[in-house]
Amino acid sequence: MKPMRIPEPDPALNMRWIEEHGAEYAGRWVALDGDRLIAFGQTEGEVAIAARNGGAYLPLVIYLPRPDEPDEIGF
């Protein structure tokens, strides 16, 4: 018996949402289900819990930096 494959969400939908709405949520964590915003907040944990409680299938939980924040963290 073959293992059942779990379909992955289309990342293009997430990227389109970020391009169109990301600036509105700069400095916050967001949870996306394709092109739908599920939750946003100040911490990754609270957003992940809200996404799980919202019943999203494999949501993208990501921090959207403010324009004045560095793009990379390094030494």
N, C-alpha and C positions, 0 to 999 in steps of 0.2 A: 504494500500500500504506500503510495506517495504521500509525503507530508503536505498538508494544506498550506498553500502560499497565502500570506496576508498581503492584500493590496496596499501599496504605499500611496499616500496623498500626492497630488500633483504640486511640486514646489513652486511652479510658475504662478499659481494662484496666491500663495503667500507673498512672493516677491512683488507681485502687482499691488497687493494691498499695502505693503510697506512703502512702495514708491508713491502711492496715492495718499496715504494717511499717516505715514511714519512721523512726519514733522509734528503732527498734532499730539503725539504721545512720546516725544523726545524726553529722555531722562526717566522713562518708566519701563517696566517689564510688561509685555503683552503676550497673550495666548491667542493664536490664530487657528481656525479650522478652515483651511483653504483661504477663501477671500472673505471670511467672516470673523470679526473680532468677538472672542468669547469673554475675555477678562483682561483687565489691566490693573497694575498696582505698583507699589514701591519695592516689593521684594519678589524674587523668583518663587519662593515657597508659597506665598499667598496666591499668586497667579496660577501656579501649577495645581494647587488644591481647587481653586475655582474652576479651572478647566476640567479637572477630573469630575467634579460635582456637576458640571454642565453637560457631561456625557459626550464630550468630543472624542472622536476617533483619531488617535495619534496627532494631537495638536502640536503646533510649533510654539514653544515658549522661548522668547528671545528678549534681550534688552536692547532698546533703541537709544543710542547715545545722543546727548545734546550736541549741537554743533561745536561748542567750546571744549568738549571732551576729546582726549586723544583717541585715535582709532585703534591703537594697539597698546597692550600692556607689556612692558618689558623692563629690563634693567639697563 
